[in-house]
């Protein structure tokens, strides 16, 4: 199913026919149950292609109203929530953890004394990663407690740092748990829980979000699929595989392809100097506060052009945004198949096809692009 939506359609070879062709080929090559590809500029969505089925062995076609899990792309959403509270004067990027939780100071490892909200959002707080739960089991916290995230923070700051310090801060260590700590700070200063903060912030932009797997909204929503050496494993609503609730702020949100594309377009507009949901200076800070990985957003050089990126997967879906501000161009890819390692060859292949076509790359550039991806 292909749909062109309104917007300032610049000259581009990324036609609906081309998107349909590469989406179909990606599904065939990589056994994707479903895929959604959207291309856009700052003025609107140009084209969107959605193909496939909600569940791998069934015939129900995926639709534009369906939700896909966005995984760690939710980290950038938390940074946007933080920016809204900063612009309301409730907190600052450099607010220290113990300014918000002074009662925890004396019980913490002294190494965390200067950790700020920005350090947590940039994965430079020295906090244990919790990216491999087989090697890093979650702490035993009463499942009935109504302050579980707070107890998790207290547990984390009692542990020795997992990263070394350099230049006055901890070195980069991608940490899911750090985002839980950042969320706890935002909850304390706002008086609202994480779920409410995320929903209300995105609602202000006209976007809907679901916390958790899509099929927990209903069994007719897309199911996640995990690809392994044994084949494709379907994850229905009753499947025990879940992202721990304590790590929810690090990557347990779902959005429709159109709403996620619009969220990505907010980033593009902000990167081009436009105020929208937050000021363009806040967008720039989220996207560029650090080189490489800023506040939930990657930045780098794509064949001579600055680009921004977000990737997310909790093992059964995969979501990607690529933004090239100078070219007024962005695209998103969402699929309901992933691997436990997080690598997604289908998304890599589609990304190459889109960038090659959009920027009319020559042979040498195409081969350099393959190295980059």
C-alpha positions in Angstrom: 0.0 0.0 0.0 1.5 3.3 -1.1 0.4 6.8 -0.2 1.7 10.2 -1.1 0.7 12.9 1.4 0.6 16.6 1.1 3.7 18.7 1.4 6.3 20.6 -0.6 7.4 17.8 -2.9 10.9 18.7 -4.1 12.5 17.0 -7.1 13.4 13.6 -5.9 13.8 10.1 -7.5 12.3 8.5 -4.3 9.0 8.0 -6.0 6.2 5.9 -4.5 7.0 3.2 -7.2 10.6 3.1 -6.1 9.7 2.8 -2.4 7.2 0.0 -3.2 9.9 -1.8 -5.2 12.6 -1.7 -2.5 10.2 -2.5 0.3 9.0 -5.5 -1.6 12.5 -6.6 -2.3 13.6 -6.1 1.3 10.7 -8.3 2.5 11.6 -11.0 0.1 15.3 -10.9 0.8 15.1 -10.7 4.6 11.7 -12.4 5.4 10.2 -9.3 6.9 6.6 -9.8 8.0 5.9 -6.0 7.6 7.8 -2.8 6.8 7.0 0.9 6.7 9.2 3.4 4.9 8.5 7.1 4.9 10.5 10.0 3.3 10.0 13.6 4.1 11.3 17.2 4.1 10.7 20.0 6.6 7.3 20.8 5.0 5.7 17.4 5.1 5.7 13.7 4.4 6.5 13.1 0.7 5.8 9.4 0.3 5.0 6.5 2.6 5.1 2.8 1.8 3.6 0.2 4.1 3.7 -3.5 3.2 3.2 -6.9 4.8 1.3 -8.6 7.5 0.9 -8.0 11.3 1.8 -11.6 12.1 4.2 -13.7 10.0 1.9 -16.7 9.3 -1.4 -14.8 9.0 -3.0 -12.8 6.2 -4.1 -9.6 8.1 -2.4 -6.8 6.3 -0.5 -4.1 8.2 -2.1 -0.6 8.0 -1.2 3.0 8.6 -3.1 2.9 11.9 -1.0 0.1 13.3 1.7 0.7 16.0 5.3 -0.4 15.7 7.7 -0.5 18.7 10.4 2.1 18.5 12.9 0.7 21.0 15.8 3.0 21.9 14.4 5.8 19.7 12.4 6.5 22.8 15.6 7.8 24.4 15.4 10.9 22.2 11.7 11.3 23.2 12.8 11.5 26.9 15.3 14.2 26.0 12.4 16.2 24.3 10.4 15.8 27.5 13.3 17.1 29.5 13.6 20.1 27.1 10.0 21.0 27.6 10.5 21.0 31.4 13.7 23.0 31.0 11.9 25.6 29.0 9.3 25.8 31.7 12.1 26.5 34.2 11.6 23.3 36.3 15.0 21.8 35.7 18.2 22.5 33.6 20.5 20.3 31.5 23.2 20.8 34.2 20.9 20.1 37.2 22.7 17.5 39.3 21.1 14.3 40.4 21.5 15.1 44.1 19.9 18.5 43.7 16.7 16.7 42.8 17.3 13.8 45.3 19.3 15.3 48.1 18.2 12.6 50.5 20.2 10.0 48.5 23.5 11.8 48.5 25.0 10.3 51.7 24.1 6.8 50.6 25.7 7.0 47.2 29.1 6.3 45.7 30.9 9.7 45.9 31.9 9.3 42.2 28.4 10.3 41.2 28.4 13.6 43.0 28.5 15.8 39.9 26.3 13.7 37.6 23.7 15.8 35.8 20.6 15.3 33.8 22.6 15.8 30.6 25.2 13.3 31.7 22.4 10.7 32.1 20.8 11.5 28.7 24.2 11.4 27.0 25.2 8.1 28.6 28.1 9.8 30.3 27.1 9.2 33.9 29.1 6.0 34.6 25.9 4.0 35.2 25.9 0.3 34.6 24.5 -0.4 31.2 21.7 -3.0 31.6 21.9 -3.7 27.9 22.4 -7.5 28.3 20.1 -8.8 31.1 21.6 -12.3 30.9 24.9 -10.8 32.2 23.4 -7.9 34.2 20.3 -9.2 36.0 17.8 -6.6 37.3 17.8 -6.0 41.0 15.2 -7.6 43.2 12.8 -4.7 43.9 9.3 -5.4 45.3 7.0 -5.6 42.2 4.1 -4.1 44.2 6.0 -1.0 45.4 4.7 2.2 44.0 8.1 3.8 43.9 10.0 1.2 42.0 11.9 3.6 39.8 13.1 5.6 42.8 14.3 2.4 44.5 16.1 1.5 41.2 17.9 4.9 41.3 18.9 4.3 44.9 20.2 0.8 44.0 22.2 2.2 41.0 24.0 4.9 42.8 25.2 2.5 45.4 27.1 0.5 42.7 30.7 1.4 41.7 30.8 3.3 38.4 31.0 1.2 35.2 33.0 3.7 33.2 36.2 5.7 33.8 36.3 9.5 34.0 37.9 11.7 31.4 37.9 15.5 31.1 35.7 16.1 34.1 33.0 13.5 33.2 32.6 9.8 32.7 33.5 8.4 29.4 30.7 7.3 27.1 28.9 4.1 28.2 25.6 3.4 26.6 23.3 2.8 29.5 19.6 1.9 29.6 19.6 2.4 33.3 20.8 6.0 33.0 17.6 6.9 31.2 15.6 5.5 34.1 17.5 7.8 36.4 16.9 10.8 34.1 13.2 9.9 34.0 13.1 9.8 37.8 14.5 13.3 37.9 11.9 14.6 35.5 9.1 12.8 37.5 10.3 14.5 40.7 10.5 18.0 39.4 7.2 17.8 37.4 5.1 15.8 39.9 4.0 13.5 37.0 5.0 10.0 36.1 7.0 9.1 33.0 4.0 7.7 31.1 2.0 10.8 31.6 4.9 13.1 30.7 5.6 11.3 27.4 1.9 11.1 26.4 1.3 14.8 27.2 4.4 16.0 25.5 3.8 14.2 22.3 0.1 15.1 22.4 1.1 18.7 22.3 2.6 17.9 18.9 -0.5 16.0 17.8 1.2 12.7 18.2 -0.1 9.5 19.9 2.1 7.0 21.7 1.6 3.7 23.4 3.8 2.5 26.3 4.7 -1.2 25.7 4.4 -3.7 22.8 1.8 -2.8 20.1 -0.2 -6.0 20.6 -0.8 -5.2 24.2 -3.2 -2.6 22.7 -5.0 -5.5 21.1 -4.1 -8.8 19.4 -4.9 -7.3 16.0 -1.9 -4.9 16.3 1.4 -6.0 14.8 3.3 -8.7 16.7 7.0 -8.6 17.2 9.2 -11.3 15.6 12.7 -12.4 16.6 15.0 -13.8 14.0 17.5 -16.4 15.2 19.3 -19.5 13.8 16.2 -21.5 14.5 14.0 -19.3 12.3 11.4 -16.6 13.1 9.8 -16.6 16.5 6.4 -14.8 16.8 5.8 -12.9 20.0 2.1 -12.7 20.7 0.4 -10.7 23.5 1.0 -13.6 26.0 4.7 -14.1 25.2 6.8 -13.7 28.4 9.5 -11.7 26.7 9.2 -8.1 27.9 11.4 -5.1 28.5 11.7 -4.7 32.3 9.4 -1.9 33.5 12.3 -0.4 35.4 14.0 0.3 32.0 10.9 1.6 30.3 12.2 5.1 29.7 15.1 3.7 27.7 13.0 2.2 25.0 9.5 0.8 25.5 7.3 3.1 23.3 5.2 2.3 20.2 4.0 4.7 17.5 2.3 4.5 14.2 4.4 5.0 11.1 2.9 8.4 10.3 3.2 9.7 13.9 6.8 8.5 14.2 7.6 10.1 10.8 6.1 13.4 12.1 8.2 13.1 15.2 11.3 12.7 13.0 10.2 15.7 11.0 10.1 17.8 14.2 13.8 16.9 14.6 14.5 17.9 10.9 12.7 21.2 11.3 14.5 22.0 14.6 17.9 21.1 13.0 17.1 23.6 10.3 16.6 26.4 12.9 12.8 26.2 13.3 11.0 26.4 16.7 8.2 23.9 17.0 7.4 21.7 20.0 10.6 23.1 21.6 12.9 25.8 20.5 15.4 25.2 17.8 18.2 25.8 20.3 16.9 22.9 22.4 16.7 20.7 19.3 20.3 21.6 18.5 21.4 20.7 22.0 19.6 17.4 22.0 21.2 16.5 18.6 24.7 17.9 19.1 25.5 18.3 22.8 28.2 15.7 22.3 30.0 14.4 19.2 29.0 10.9 18.1 26.1 10.4 20.5 24.4 13.4 22.0 21.1 13.2 24.0 19.6 10.0 22.5 20.6 11.1 19.0 23.6 10.1 16.9 25.4 12.7 14.8 28.1 12.3 12.2 29.2 12.8 8.7 27.5 11.0 5.8 29.7 11.3 2.7 30.4 15.0 3.5 27.0 15.9 4.9 26.1 16.2 8.5 23.5 13.7 9.5 21.5 12.7 12.6 20.3 9.3 13.4 18.2 7.2 15.8 18.1 3.4 15.9 15.9 1.4 18.2 15.2 -2.3 18.9 14.2 -4.3 21.9 14.8 -7.5 20.0 11.5 -8.0 18.1 10.9 -4.7 16.2 13.4 -2.3 14.6 13.0 1.5 14.0 15.3 3.9 12.3 15.4 7.7 11.5 18.0 9.3 9.3 18.0 13.1 9.0 20.2 15.2 6.7 19.4 18.8 7.7 21.5 20.5 4.9 19.5 18.6 2.2 16.2 19.1 3.9 15.6 15.4 3.9 14.8 12.6 6.3 13.5 9.1 6.2 12.2 6.5 8.6 12.1 2.7 8.5 10.0 0.5 10.8 9.7 -3.2 10.8 8.3 -6.0 13.1 11.3 -8.2 12.8 14.7 -7.9 14.7 17.5 -10.0 16.1 18.6 -10.4 19.7 21.9 -8.7 18.7 20.1 -5.6 17.4 21.6 -5.8 13.9 19.0 -5.6 11.1 20.3 -6.4 7.6 17.0 -5.4 6.0 17.1 -1.9 7.5 20.7 -1.5 6.4 19.9 -2.6 2.9 16.9 -0.3 2.6 18.9 2.6 4.1 21.6 2.1 1.4 19.0 2.1 -1.4 17.3 5.3 -0.1 20.5 7.3 0.3 22.0 6.1 -3.0 18.9 7.1 -4.9 18.3 10.4 -3.1 21.8 11.7 -3.5 22.5 10.1 -6.9 25.8 8.5 -5.7 28.4 7.3 -8.0 30.2 3.9 -7.8 32.9 5.0 -5.3 30.4 6.8 -3.1 28.0 3.8 -3.1 30.8 1.5 -1.9 31.9 4.1 0.8 28.3 4.1 2.0 28.3 0.4 2.4 31.3 0.7 4.7 29.5 3.4 6.7 26.4 1.3 7.2 
